[in-house]
Amino acid sequence: MSQKTERRDASAGNGVTSHKVGVADIAEKADVSIGTVSNYLNYPERVSAALKTRIKASIDELGYIPKRRRFPVIASGGNGGDDAQDSPALVGYVMTDIEHTLFTAVFEGIQESCEDQDMQVLGANAYSDRARQSELVEIFIRLGVSGILVSTVHDSHEDIMAARRAGIPIVLIDHSDPPSTAPVCSSLENNVSSGRLAADELIRTGCRKLAFASHSFDYQAIQDRFQGVQNAVRAADVPISLDVIDSNGILFQDGYQIGLQLSGMDRDDLPDGIIAGTDQIAGGIVTAITHENKLHIPEDISIVGTEGSFIPEGSPIPLTTINAPGVEMGRKAMDLLMDEIQNPQTHVHSSVLLEPSLRLRSTTRA
């Protein structure tokens, strides 16, 4: 079966208003996390008065109406019967790691699309573990879901083939397997552009000693972001140095340790611009440097994240980041999955590549 690739700019035109307003739109408008908006709607006692005011103002401005809960009937024939094909009711989503907030944004996009289709989605956390990812895919297969979405930890040939043998469509999110594997749809960010945007901004504002702080280079997204950084350094019209700092992980505490190390270094050895492989790493670096109070951000070190997912209200300094179109990735993945479910004979496998955008805050120079 043939395969095509589609490139889209998630921020172009009026794309944000082409769908019903969702929780992610409220979070973007109020500059808070999706989880904070969810708490406001469901557990308001967990949200501070200041954030309540911001969220309510955003809800009023955007005209958000909470969705009515719907409970579709799952066809008794599972995925294999005609009724299930005509009225799919349940899809499974395997996310890389629920602590990695990009994937909660993806989940929000999937949920919005499912509710529009009178469907439900079951989400499961792989904890960045390849074996657990495969186990979860197998569980969804045994449940007879109508389709599976995977924010994959690694290349997924075995999981793809397992779903195919069961006759269940599967779509990859933020990952595309090599051409040698079975054709499969994917919805992903242009992570090469993400890395290049981050590095270009640092170079534009005078940084000349860059460092890429990350781990897990077997993740396609991390590889691509580093490739984008390298491209920016090579294209610069002034000499730029580039080092790699191994964060030993991709979460907040890993970045915090880097921040502590940087705070104890000689000034001559410091990078003046850091691109973090994830926003959690970036947030940890910013927090540690602020707590140690030996360096100043952005005067001594500028820092850019690459996902647009770090919780702004939890950072001592608002983080400049690359907005990853996580919610849109989830929506597009569901579009691809629904087309394969509803049109199995004519469906053409395709990849939707979404462009990121730069979000300037306070961890970079003006």
Residue frames as qw, qx, qy, qz and C-alpha x, y, z in Angstrom:
[[0.000, 0.889, 0.457, 0.000, 0.00, 0.00, 0.00],
 [0.404, 0.559, -0.037, 0.723, 1.35, 3.42, -0.87],
 [0.461, -0.634, -0.377, 0.493, 2.33, 5.96, 1.73],
 [0.253, 0.745, 0.126, 0.605, 2.33, 9.75, 1.62],
 [0.441, -0.317, -0.389, 0.744, 3.73, 12.47, 3.84],
 [0.017, -0.846, -0.356, -0.398, 1.86, 15.68, 4.66],
 [0.402, -0.033, -0.335, 0.851, 3.48, 18.75, 6.24],
 [0.200, -0.812, -0.437, -0.330, 1.36, 21.17, 8.25],
 [0.172, 0.294, -0.381, 0.860, 1.97, 24.25, 10.34],
 [0.310, -0.515, -0.781, 0.171, -0.10, 23.79, 13.47],
 [0.169, -0.581, -0.321, 0.729, 0.00, 27.51, 14.20],
 [0.120, 0.029, 0.456, 0.881, -0.72, 28.82, 10.72],
 [0.278, -0.381, -0.518, -0.714, -3.81, 30.78, 9.79],
 [0.542, -0.364, 0.231, -0.721, -6.80, 30.21, 12.04],
 [0.560, 0.070, -0.823, -0.066, -6.12, 26.54, 12.63],
 [0.061, 0.001, -0.783, 0.619, -6.77, 26.83, 16.34],
 [0.441, 0.192, 0.319, -0.817, -10.35, 27.94, 15.81],
 [0.519, 0.157, -0.633, -0.553, -11.23, 25.23, 13.29],
 [0.479, -0.198, -0.852, 0.073, -12.20, 22.84, 16.11],
 [0.513, -0.759, -0.301, -0.264, -14.38, 23.15, 19.17],
 [0.036, -0.732, 0.476, -0.486, -12.63, 24.88, 22.06],
 [0.862, -0.193, -0.462, 0.078, -11.04, 22.33, 24.38],
 [0.673, -0.706, -0.040, 0.216, -9.11, 22.18, 27.63],
 [0.704, -0.032, 0.175, 0.688, -5.82, 22.60, 25.77],
 [0.204, 0.660, 0.252, 0.677, -7.02, 25.89, 24.26],
 [0.455, -0.863, -0.131, -0.178, -7.90, 27.17, 27.73],
 [0.786, -0.441, 0.072, 0.428, -4.47, 26.13, 29.04],
 [0.564, 0.283, 0.225, 0.743, -2.72, 27.89, 26.16],
 [0.028, -0.794, -0.231, -0.562, -4.72, 31.08, 26.65],
 [0.567, -0.812, -0.021, -0.136, -4.20, 31.16, 30.43],
 [0.367, 0.655, -0.594, 0.289, -0.54, 30.08, 30.16],
 [0.582, -0.409, 0.611, -0.348, -1.01, 27.15, 32.53],
 [0.034, -0.184, 0.965, 0.187, -0.80, 23.39, 32.13],
 [0.545, -0.181, -0.612, -0.543, -3.62, 21.18, 30.88],
 [0.486, -0.263, -0.785, 0.280, -3.64, 19.47, 34.29],
 [0.058, -0.174, -0.392, 0.902, -4.24, 22.80, 36.04],
 [0.440, -0.015, -0.263, -0.859, -7.27, 23.51, 33.85],
 [0.594, -0.179, -0.759, -0.197, -8.54, 19.98, 34.49],
 [0.329, -0.246, -0.693, 0.593, -8.21, 20.55, 38.24],
 [0.166, 0.072, 0.100, -0.978, -10.05, 23.89, 37.91],
 [0.563, -0.070, -0.453, -0.688, -12.96, 22.11, 36.21],
 [0.754, -0.192, -0.614, -0.132, -13.05, 19.03, 38.44],
 [0.677, -0.445, -0.414, 0.414, -11.19, 19.79, 41.69],
 [0.149, 0.850, 0.037, 0.504, -11.21, 23.61, 42.06],
 [0.606, -0.792, 0.075, -0.004, -9.96, 23.41, 45.65],
 [0.838, -0.144, 0.201, 0.487, -6.56, 22.35, 44.26],
 [0.462, 0.535, 0.221, 0.672, -6.13, 25.57, 42.26],
 [0.288, -0.303, -0.283, 0.863, -4.93, 28.90, 43.68],
 [0.204, 0.786, 0.421, -0.404, -7.19, 31.95, 43.55],
 [0.028, 0.668, -0.355, -0.654, -4.85, 33.74, 41.12],
 [0.079, -0.113, 0.875, 0.464, -4.87, 30.85, 38.66],
 [0.229, 0.543, 0.795, -0.146, -8.65, 30.46, 39.00],
 [0.182, 0.786, 0.122, -0.578, -9.04, 34.08, 37.91],
 [0.036, 0.501, -0.625, -0.598, -6.80, 33.57, 34.85],
 [0.135, 0.104, 0.957, 0.234, -8.48, 30.33, 33.83],
 [0.240, 0.649, 0.651, -0.311, -12.01, 31.72, 34.24],
 [0.173, 0.735, -0.123, -0.644, -11.11, 34.77, 32.14],
 [0.010, 0.314, -0.802, -0.508, -9.80, 32.48, 29.39],
 [0.187, 0.338, 0.922, -0.007, -12.90, 30.29, 29.53],
 [0.236, 0.745, 0.403, -0.475, -15.17, 33.33, 29.24],
 [0.114, 0.660, -0.368, -0.645, -13.13, 34.81, 26.39],
 [0.051, 0.219, -0.878, -0.422, -13.00, 31.60, 24.35],
 [0.703, 0.001, -0.084, -0.707, -16.58, 30.57, 25.09],
 [0.233, 0.190, -0.953, 0.035, -15.66, 27.11, 26.35],
 [0.776, -0.217, 0.032, -0.592, -18.56, 24.79, 27.14],
 [0.332, -0.345, 0.870, -0.116, -17.68, 21.59, 29.06],
 [0.449, 0.095, -0.756, -0.467, -18.47, 18.49, 27.07],
 [0.806, -0.212, 0.172, -0.525, -21.39, 16.32, 28.11],
 [0.277, -0.347, 0.896, 0.001, -20.22, 12.86, 29.15],
 [0.796, 0.241, -0.235, -0.504, -21.31, 10.21, 26.70],
 [0.497, -0.319, 0.802, -0.087, -21.16, 6.46, 27.20],
 [0.604, 0.350, -0.492, -0.520, -21.21, 4.58, 23.89],
 [0.917, -0.098, 0.330, -0.201, -22.17, 0.94, 23.69],
 [0.073, -0.536, 0.785, 0.301, -19.27, -1.28, 22.68],
 [0.785, 0.224, -0.352, -0.458, -20.34, -3.71, 19.98],
 [0.847, -0.326, 0.394, -0.149, -20.36, -7.30, 21.22],
 [0.915, 0.365, 0.047, 0.162, -18.42, -8.45, 18.19],
 [0.578, -0.539, 0.224, 0.571, -15.30, -6.42, 19.15],
 [0.030, 0.622, -0.391, -0.678, -13.19, -5.22, 16.27],
 [0.213, -0.083, 0.884, 0.409, -13.91, -8.14, 14.03],
 [0.288, 0.546, 0.784, -0.061, -17.65, -7.71, 13.46],
 [0.211, 0.541, 0.427, 0.693, -19.46, -5.43, 11.02],
 [0.313, -0.880, -0.345, -0.097, -21.18, -3.58, 13.85],
 [0.590, -0.604, 0.028, 0.536, -17.82, -2.73, 15.38],
 [0.453, 0.115, 0.377, 0.799, -16.58, -1.44, 12.04],
 [0.004, -0.703, -0.461, -0.541, -19.67, 0.73, 11.59],
 [0.394, -0.848, -0.063, -0.349, -19.68, 2.06, 15.17],
 [0.633, 0.173, -0.530, 0.538, -16.20, 1.96, 16.73],
 [0.498, -0.806, -0.225, -0.229, -16.47, 2.68, 20.45],
 [0.661, -0.707, 0.189, 0.165, -13.08, 2.18, 22.08],
 [0.656, 0.621, -0.308, 0.298, -9.47, 2.96, 21.16],
 [0.790, -0.506, -0.074, 0.338, -6.29, 2.39, 23.15],
 [0.276, 0.888, -0.237, 0.281, -3.47, 4.89, 23.62],
 [0.849, -0.277, -0.124, 0.431, -0.02, 3.80, 24.83],
 [0.080, 0.971, -0.139, 0.176, 1.95, 6.85, 25.96],
 [0.598, 0.438, -0.515, 0.432, 5.70, 6.88, 26.48],
 [0.401, -0.187, -0.625, 0.643, 5.56, 8.31, 30.01],
 [0.168, -0.824, -0.514, -0.169, 2.74, 10.18, 31.72],
 [0.444, -0.685, -0.096, 0.570, 5.28, 12.38, 33.57],
 [0.310, -0.068, 0.433, 0.844, 6.36, 13.68, 30.16],
 [0.285, 0.550, 0.458, -0.638, 3.64, 16.30, 29.71],
 [0.233, 0.307, -0.557, -0.736, 3.89, 16.38, 25.92],
 [0.199, -0.112, -0.943, -0.243, 2.02, 13.08, 25.95],
 [0.080, 0.514, 0.700, -0.489, -0.74, 14.39, 28.20],
 [0.259, 0.517, -0.110, -0.808, -1.26, 17.12, 25.59],
 [0.242, 0.133, -0.828, -0.488, -1.42, 14.43, 22.91],
 [0.043, -0.311, -0.929, 0.197, -3.95, 12.58, 25.08],
 [0.207, 0.525, 0.347, -0.749, -6.09, 15.72, 25.27],
 [0.329, 0.381, -0.455, -0.735, -6.21, 15.91, 21.47],
 [0.211, -0.039, -0.956, -0.198, -7.14, 12.23, 21.23],
 [0.046, 0.405, 0.782, -0.471, -9.89, 12.66, 23.83],
 [0.290, 0.478, 0.053, -0.827, -11.39, 15.65, 22.04],
 [0.372, 0.248, -0.670, -0.593, -11.56, 13.73, 18.77],
 [0.154, -0.140, -0.976, 0.060, -12.98, 10.64, 20.47],
 [0.164, 0.445, 0.602, -0.643, -15.74, 12.62, 22.14],
 [0.371, 0.429, -0.225, -0.792, -16.66, 14.16, 18.79],
 [0.436, 0.169, -0.793, -0.390, -16.97, 10.60, 17.42],
 [0.807, -0.338, 0.069, -0.479, -18.97, 9.25, 20.42],
 [0.824, 0.167, -0.502, 0.204, -15.98, 7.08, 21.28],
 [0.608, -0.775, 0.170, -0.025, -13.90, 6.48, 24.38],
 [0.562, 0.590, -0.517, 0.261, -10.12, 6.21, 24.77],
 [0.847, -0.518, -0.022, 0.118, -8.20, 4.12, 27.28],
 [0.275, 0.828, -0.430, 0.233, -4.75, 5.53, 28.09],
 [0.929, -0.325, -0.034, 0.172, -1.88, 3.44, 29.44],
 [0.086, -0.917, 0.389, 0.025, 1.61, 4.43, 30.61],
 [0.908, 0.280, -0.264, 0.167, 4.64, 2.55, 29.22],
 [0.587, -0.766, 0.173, 0.195, 7.06, 4.21, 31.69],
 [0.258, 0.807, -0.495, -0.190, 9.56, 4.54, 28.81],
 [0.494, -0.305, 0.814, 0.005, 9.97, 0.76, 28.83],
 [0.360, 0.284, -0.674, -0.580, 10.04, -1.17, 25.54],
 [0.160, -0.109, -0.981, 0.017, 8.76, -4.45, 27.02],
 [0.163, 0.446, 0.634, -0.611, 5.89, -2.72, 28.83],
 [0.352, 0.413, -0.227, -0.808, 4.93, -0.91, 25.63],
 [0.359, 0.114, -0.836, -0.398, 4.58, -4.25, 23.83],
 [0.059, -0.255, -0.908, 0.328, 2.62, -5.71, 26.76],
 [0.256, 0.460, 0.350, -0.775, 0.16, -2.81, 26.65],
 [0.407, 0.312, -0.503, -0.696, -0.30, -3.16, 22.90],
 [0.277, -0.035, -0.954, -0.111, -1.04, -6.86, 23.45],
 [0.081, 0.354, 0.733, -0.576, -3.56, -6.02, 26.19],
 [0.380, 0.440, 0.009, -0.813, -5.40, -3.64, 23.86],
 [0.376, 0.190, -0.769, -0.481, -5.42, -6.33, 21.17],
 [0.161, -0.187, -0.955, 0.164, -6.98, -8.81, 23.61],
 [0.192, 0.423, 0.485, -0.741, -9.57, -6.20, 24.58],
 [0.370, 0.501, 0.711, 0.327, -10.61, -6.01, 20.93],
 [0.008, 0.683, 0.110, -0.722, -10.28, -2.23, 20.65],
 [0.620, 0.733, 0.275, -0.052, -11.15, -0.62, 17.34],
 [0.564, 0.704, -0.177, 0.393, -7.71, 0.96, 17.00],
 [0.731, -0.502, -0.108, 0.450, -4.44, 1.60, 18.81],
 [0.254, 0.907, -0.152, 0.301, -2.34, 4.77, 19.06],
 [0.848, -0.313, -0.109, 0.414, 1.25, 4.52, 20.31],
 [0.035, 0.944, -0.308, 0.108, 3.59, 7.30, 21.42],
 [0.961, 0.075, -0.230, 0.134, 6.34, 4.79, 20.89],
 [0.591, -0.727, 0.279, 0.213, 9.40, 4.30, 23.07],
 [0.311, -0.421, 0.697, 0.490, 11.47, 2.69, 20.31],
 [0.364, 0.204, -0.656, -0.629, 10.99, 1.31, 16.82],
 [0.601, 0.018, 0.516, -0.609, 7.72, -0.60, 16.86],
 [0.414, 0.238, -0.734, -0.482, 7.89, -3.23, 14.12],
 [0.164, -0.108, -0.971, 0.138, 6.77, -6.08, 16.40],
 [0.208, 0.398, 0.571, -0.687, 3.88, -4.06, 17.87],
 [0.428, 0.394, -0.265, -0.769, 2.76, -2.97, 14.41],
 [0.389, 0.140, -0.852, -0.323, 2.79, -6.54, 13.13],
 [0.009, -0.204, -0.900, 0.386, 0.93, -7.82, 16.21],
 [0.355, 0.446, 0.310, -0.761, -1.85, -5.30, 15.62],
 [0.433, 0.362, -0.523, -0.639, -1.93, -6.13, 11.91],
 [0.213, 0.018, -0.975, -0.065, -2.28, -9.86, 12.62],
 [0.086, 0.389, 0.773, -0.494, -5.26, -9.05, 14.85],
 [0.142, 0.596, 0.611, 0.500, -6.81, -6.85, 12.16],
 [0.254, -0.857, -0.331, 0.304, -6.58, -3.73, 14.34],
 [0.406, 0.785, -0.005, 0.469, -5.39, -0.40, 12.84],
 [0.642, -0.555, -0.134, 0.513, -2.41, 1.18, 14.61],
 [0.299, 0.875, 0.016, 0.379, -1.00, 4.73, 14.36],
 [0.670, -0.162, -0.261, 0.676, 2.33, 6.03, 15.70],
 [0.096, -0.975, -0.159, -0.120, 2.64, 9.41, 17.42],
 [0.152, -0.918, 0.364, 0.040, 5.85, 11.51, 17.42],
 [0.462, -0.384, 0.764, 0.234, 7.73, 8.63, 15.80],
 [0.778, 0.481, -0.156, -0.373, 7.97, 7.13, 12.33],
 [0.823, -0.236, 0.491, 0.160, 9.44, 3.69, 11.81],
 [0.129, -0.476, 0.622, 0.608, 12.05, 3.14, 9.07],
 [0.612, 0.345, -0.314, -0.638, 10.83, 2.30, 5.55],
 [0.288, 0.220, -0.929, -0.080, 11.86, -1.33, 6.02],
 [0.211, 0.155, 0.831, -0.491, 9.01, -1.92, 8.45],
 [0.159, 0.556, 0.798, 0.171, 5.33, -2.41, 7.61],
 [0.008, 0.430, 0.206, 0.879, 3.62, 0.75, 6.29],
 [0.308, -0.593, -0.660, 0.344, 1.89, 2.60, 9.10],
 [0.015, 0.860, 0.206, 0.466, 0.36, 6.03, 9.67],
 [0.548, -0.281, -0.368, 0.697, 2.10, 8.52, 11.92],
 [0.053, -0.931, -0.192, -0.306, 1.44, 11.97, 13.36],
 [0.729, -0.310, -0.150, 0.592, 4.54, 13.78, 14.53],
 [0.078, -0.954, 0.040, 0.286, 6.23, 17.09, 15.17],
 [0.674, 0.621, -0.186, 0.353, 9.07, 18.26, 12.95],
 [0.700, -0.669, -0.019, 0.250, 11.62, 17.85, 15.73],
 [0.644, 0.140, 0.146, 0.738, 14.50, 18.87, 13.45],
 [0.037, 0.708, 0.199, 0.677, 12.79, 22.27, 13.13],
 [0.602, -0.774, -0.185, -0.065, 12.33, 22.33, 16.91],
 [0.759, -0.355, 0.038, 0.544, 16.06, 21.99, 17.55],
 [0.451, 0.331, 0.225, 0.798, 16.95, 24.50, 14.87],
 [0.178, -0.823, -0.261, -0.472, 14.48, 27.12, 16.13],
 [0.673, -0.716, -0.099, 0.155, 15.91, 26.82, 19.64],
 [0.701, -0.190, 0.153, 0.671, 19.53, 27.12, 18.53],
 [0.301, 0.560, 0.307, 0.708, 18.79, 29.93, 16.07],
 [0.314, -0.887, -0.213, -0.263, 17.22, 32.00, 18.85],
 [0.706, -0.605, 0.042, 0.366, 20.24, 31.56, 21.11],
 [0.607, 0.085, 0.278, 0.739, 22.64, 32.46, 18.31],
 [0.106, 0.747, 0.346, 0.557, 20.52, 35.48, 17.34],
 [0.413, -0.890, -0.089, -0.174, 20.71, 36.83, 20.89],
 [0.070, 0.853, -0.473, 0.210, 24.51, 36.55, 21.10],
 [0.820, -0.382, 0.424, -0.046, 25.20, 33.08, 22.49],
 [0.467, 0.674, -0.555, -0.142, 28.38, 31.52, 21.07],
 [0.077, 0.291, -0.934, 0.194, 29.04, 28.54, 23.37],
 [0.751, -0.127, -0.147, -0.631, 26.04, 26.23, 23.04],
 [0.100, -0.183, 0.960, -0.189, 25.30, 22.97, 24.83],
 [0.677, -0.141, -0.457, -0.560, 22.60, 20.38, 24.13],
 [0.242, -0.267, 0.783, -0.507, 21.43, 18.83, 27.41],
 [0.828, 0.032, -0.136, -0.543, 19.64, 15.52, 27.04],
 [0.375, -0.264, 0.886, -0.066, 19.73, 11.75, 27.29],
 [0.633, 0.326, 0.685, -0.154, 18.12, 8.79, 25.52],
 [0.175, 0.530, -0.449, -0.697, 19.43, 9.49, 22.05],
 [0.119, 0.112, 0.951, 0.262, 17.66, 6.29, 20.96],
 [0.288, 0.681, 0.544, -0.396, 14.44, 8.35, 21.04],
 [0.468, 0.485, 0.462, 0.576, 13.78, 9.58, 17.53],
 [0.051, -0.955, -0.244, -0.159, 12.51, 12.94, 18.81],
 [0.505, -0.770, 0.194, 0.337, 15.74, 13.59, 20.75],
 [0.640, -0.002, 0.488, 0.593, 17.89, 12.56, 17.78],
 [0.319, 0.692, 0.452, 0.464, 15.97, 14.90, 15.50],
 [0.216, -0.970, -0.104, 0.029, 16.16, 17.86, 17.91],
 [0.577, -0.567, 0.338, 0.481, 19.93, 17.43, 18.18],
 [0.556, 0.289, 0.527, 0.575, 20.16, 17.24, 14.39],
 [0.113, 0.897, 0.334, 0.267, 18.32, 20.56, 14.17],
 [0.414, -0.868, 0.116, 0.249, 20.72, 22.15, 16.65],
 [0.635, -0.223, 0.478, 0.565, 23.69, 20.89, 14.62],
 [0.424, 0.603, 0.495, 0.460, 22.14, 22.29, 11.44],
 [0.085, -0.982, -0.154, -0.063, 21.80, 25.73, 13.05],
 [0.543, -0.683, 0.291, 0.392, 25.41, 25.71, 14.26],
 [0.611, 0.067, 0.540, 0.574, 26.71, 24.74, 10.82],
 [0.282, 0.725, 0.466, 0.422, 24.62, 27.44, 9.14],
 [0.291, -0.888, -0.157, 0.319, 25.66, 30.25, 11.51],
 [0.527, 0.759, -0.051, 0.379, 27.73, 33.06, 10.02],
 [0.144, -0.783, 0.494, -0.350, 29.85, 33.34, 13.20],
 [0.424, 0.216, -0.860, 0.183, 31.91, 30.63, 14.97],
 [0.716, -0.409, 0.111, -0.555, 29.73, 28.61, 17.35],
 [0.124, 0.276, -0.936, 0.179, 30.88, 25.79, 19.64],
 [0.786, -0.213, -0.179, -0.551, 28.51, 22.94, 20.53],
 [0.028, 0.276, -0.912, 0.303, 28.90, 20.48, 23.41],
 [0.674, -0.307, -0.554, -0.379, 26.63, 17.71, 24.66],
 [0.241, -0.358, 0.655, -0.620, 25.69, 17.42, 28.34],
 [0.468, -0.172, -0.852, -0.160, 24.40, 13.96, 29.27],
 [0.446, -0.437, 0.172, -0.762, 21.48, 14.52, 31.64],
 [0.035, 0.103, -0.967, 0.231, 21.25, 10.79, 32.55],
 [0.142, 0.516, 0.819, -0.209, 17.48, 11.06, 32.09],
 [0.079, 0.389, 0.438, 0.806, 14.84, 13.31, 30.56],
 [0.358, -0.747, -0.553, -0.085, 12.90, 14.48, 33.63],
 [0.157, -0.937, 0.016, -0.313, 12.96, 17.50, 35.96],
 [0.713, -0.655, 0.219, 0.121, 15.31, 16.00, 38.54],
 [0.811, 0.140, 0.246, 0.512, 17.83, 15.17, 35.81],
 [0.289, 0.758, 0.101, 0.576, 17.90, 18.81, 34.72],
 [0.468, -0.871, 0.038, -0.144, 18.15, 19.91, 38.34],
 [0.831, -0.349, 0.204, 0.381, 21.42, 17.98, 38.73],
 [0.588, 0.445, 0.207, 0.643, 22.80, 19.70, 35.63],
 [0.079, -0.897, -0.092, -0.425, 21.86, 23.07, 37.10],
 [0.684, -0.711, 0.123, 0.105, 23.77, 22.25, 40.28],
 [0.801, -0.023, 0.249, 0.544, 26.83, 21.24, 38.27],
 [0.368, 0.681, 0.201, 0.601, 26.72, 24.41, 36.18],
 [0.323, -0.919, -0.045, -0.222, 26.45, 26.54, 39.31],
 [0.723, -0.602, 0.236, 0.244, 29.76, 25.11, 40.55],
 [0.781, 0.320, 0.227, 0.487, 31.74, 25.58, 37.32],
 [0.325, -0.393, 0.117, 0.852, 34.28, 28.26, 36.47],
 [0.392, 0.725, 0.174, -0.538, 32.76, 31.04, 34.38],
 [0.148, 0.583, -0.609, -0.517, 35.23, 30.43, 31.54],
 [0.082, -0.057, 0.982, 0.163, 34.02, 26.83, 31.19],
 [0.406, 0.431, 0.625, -0.509, 30.31, 27.61, 31.16],
 [0.230, 0.426, 0.671, 0.561, 28.13, 27.44, 28.06],
 [0.101, 0.174, 0.169, -0.965, 26.24, 30.67, 27.47],
 [0.641, 0.113, -0.157, -0.742, 23.28, 28.98, 25.81],
 [0.244, -0.074, 0.960, -0.113, 21.61, 25.63, 26.57],
 [0.644, 0.026, -0.392, -0.656, 19.08, 23.77, 24.45],
 [0.442, -0.179, 0.800, -0.364, 17.35, 21.10, 26.53],
 [0.127, -0.012, -0.910, -0.394, 16.10, 17.91, 24.91],
 [0.273, -0.599, -0.740, -0.141, 12.90, 18.16, 26.96],
 [0.185, -0.727, -0.016, -0.661, 11.16, 20.95, 28.84],
 [0.804, -0.578, -0.136, -0.021, 11.39, 18.96, 32.06],
 [0.765, -0.022, -0.080, 0.639, 15.20, 19.00, 31.77],
 [0.206, 0.536, 0.050, 0.817, 15.12, 22.74, 31.03],
 [0.490, -0.734, -0.148, -0.447, 12.84, 23.42, 33.99],
 [0.856, -0.427, -0.144, 0.254, 15.14, 21.51, 36.32],
 [0.602, 0.192, -0.037, 0.774, 18.19, 23.47, 35.13],
 [0.062, -0.652, -0.100, -0.749, 16.41, 26.81, 35.59],
 [0.672, -0.679, -0.175, -0.239, 15.17, 25.89, 39.06],
 [0.844, -0.276, -0.132, 0.441, 18.56, 24.67, 40.32],
 [0.447, 0.321, -0.006, 0.835, 20.44, 27.70, 39.01],
 [0.266, -0.702, -0.135, -0.647, 17.86, 30.00, 40.59],
 [0.784, -0.595, -0.174, -0.031, 18.07, 28.19, 43.95],
 [0.789, -0.111, -0.089, 0.597, 21.88, 28.25, 43.97],
 [0.017, -0.988, -0.135, 0.076, 21.87, 31.98, 43.11],
 [0.558, -0.467, 0.349, 0.590, 25.42, 31.98, 41.71],
 [0.239, 0.085, 0.608, 0.752, 24.49, 32.54, 38.06],
 [0.348, 0.463, 0.256, -0.774, 21.91, 34.76, 36.42],
 [0.338, 0.344, 0.802, 0.353, 19.43, 33.71, 33.74],
 [0.884, 0.405, 0.149, 0.182, 19.57, 34.84, 30.97],
 [0.050, 0.949, -0.308, -0.056, 22.56, 37.16, 31.50],
 [0.313, -0.559, 0.761, 0.098, 25.05, 34.36, 32.24],
 [0.168, 0.023, 0.956, 0.240, 23.20, 31.43, 30.67],
 [0.583, 0.157, -0.116, -0.788, 20.20, 31.43, 28.33],
 [0.279, 0.005, 0.957, -0.082, 18.02, 28.30, 28.31],
 [0.571, 0.169, -0.289, -0.750, 15.49, 27.06, 25.77],
 [0.596, 0.035, 0.771, -0.223, 13.17, 24.06, 26.07],
 [0.118, 0.202, -0.736, -0.635, 11.96, 22.11, 23.07],
 [0.069, -0.311, -0.942, -0.103, 8.40, 20.96, 23.83],
 [0.297, -0.352, -0.136, -0.877, 6.23, 23.79, 25.10],
 [0.682, -0.371, -0.600, -0.193, 5.12, 21.48, 27.90],
 [0.408, -0.060, -0.605, 0.681, 6.90, 22.64, 31.08],
 [0.230, -0.780, -0.581, 0.026, 4.38, 24.02, 33.56],
 [0.240, 0.623, -0.054, 0.743, 4.90, 27.82, 33.49],
 [0.477, -0.753, 0.020, -0.453, 3.36, 28.38, 36.93],
 [0.906, -0.399, -0.010, 0.140, 5.85, 25.91, 38.45],
 [0.723, 0.280, -0.049, 0.630, 9.00, 27.59, 37.18],
 [0.365, -0.657, -0.195, 0.630, 10.84, 30.37, 39.06],
 [0.045, 0.502, -0.319, -0.802, 11.55, 32.00, 35.68],
 [0.762, 0.481, 0.255, -0.352, 9.13, 31.56, 32.75],
 [0.597, -0.214, 0.654, 0.413, 10.81, 29.25, 30.23],
 [0.425, 0.577, -0.373, -0.589, 11.43, 30.16, 26.61],
 [0.581, -0.026, 0.813, 0.009, 10.48, 27.06, 24.68],
 [0.212, 0.114, -0.689, -0.684, 9.50, 25.59, 21.36],
 [0.659, 0.085, 0.348, -0.662, 5.78, 24.97, 21.29],
 [0.045, -0.051, 0.964, 0.255, 5.24, 21.35, 20.32],
 [0.554, -0.049, -0.229, -0.799, 1.82, 20.81, 18.71],
 [0.085, -0.080, 0.964, -0.237, 0.95, 17.97, 21.09],
 [0.504, 0.362, 0.541, -0.568, -2.82, 18.43, 21.08],
 [0.586, 0.573, -0.239, -0.521, -2.85, 18.73, 17.30],
 [0.180, 0.361, -0.907, -0.118, -0.70, 15.60, 17.01],
 [0.290, 0.126, 0.878, -0.360, -3.37, 13.74, 18.98],
 [0.567, 0.524, 0.242, -0.588, -6.18, 15.07, 16.80],
 [0.477, 0.573, -0.523, -0.413, -4.37, 14.25, 13.55],
 [0.013, -0.226, 0.973, -0.046, -3.50, 10.77, 14.81],
 [0.442, 0.305, 0.725, -0.432, -7.19, 10.14, 15.48],
 [0.557, 0.600, -0.106, -0.564, -8.10, 11.42, 12.00],
 [0.312, 0.463, -0.795, -0.240, -5.67, 8.91, 10.49],
 [0.162, -0.029, 0.956, -0.245, -6.93, 6.11, 12.71],
 [0.530, 0.418, 0.472, -0.567, -10.59, 6.82, 11.96],
 [0.537, 0.563, -0.366, -0.510, -9.95, 6.83, 8.22],
 [0.220, 0.308, -0.921, -0.088, -8.30, 3.41, 8.44],
 [0.294, 0.148, 0.841, -0.430, -11.11, 2.06, 10.63],
 [0.531, 0.531, 0.340, -0.566, -13.88, 3.36, 8.38],
 [0.662, 0.669, -0.196, -0.275, -12.17, 2.83, 5.00],
 [0.691, -0.427, 0.557, 0.171, -9.98, -0.27, 5.34],
 [0.774, 0.347, 0.454, 0.274, -9.96, -1.03, 1.62],
 [0.430, 0.798, 0.146, 0.396, -9.13, 2.45, 0.32],
 [0.434, -0.884, 0.082, 0.155, -7.07, 3.86, 3.20],
 [0.662, 0.565, -0.244, 0.427, -3.61, 5.17, 2.24],
 [0.693, -0.516, -0.212, 0.456, -1.02, 5.18, 5.02],
 [0.290, 0.786, 0.004, 0.545, 0.38, 8.67, 5.54],
 [0.544, -0.302, -0.369, 0.691, 2.54, 10.75, 7.86],
 [0.032, -0.930, -0.228, -0.287, 1.39, 14.16, 9.09],
 [0.609, -0.027, -0.239, 0.756, 4.38, 16.35, 10.00],
 [0.173, -0.925, -0.328, -0.085, 3.43, 19.33, 12.18],
 [0.446, 0.503, -0.209, 0.710, 5.63, 22.41, 12.48],
 [0.479, -0.562, -0.467, 0.486, 6.55, 23.84, 15.91],
 [0.117, 0.855, 0.092, 0.496, 6.79, 27.51, 16.88],
 [0.432, 0.142, -0.472, 0.755, 9.01, 29.58, 19.19],
 [0.405, -0.815, -0.371, -0.184, 7.51, 30.85, 22.45],
 [0.356, 0.442, -0.360, 0.740, 9.62, 33.62, 23.96],
 [0.574, -0.758, -0.309, -0.018, 9.57, 34.01, 27.73],
 [0.232, -0.945, 0.205, -0.108, 12.26, 35.08, 30.21],
 [0.812, -0.394, 0.344, 0.260, 15.11, 32.55, 30.03],
 [0.658, 0.304, 0.305, 0.618, 16.58, 34.05, 26.85],
 [0.224, -0.381, -0.019, 0.897, 17.94, 37.52, 26.15],
 [0.406, 0.761, 0.324, -0.389, 15.86, 40.14, 24.37]]
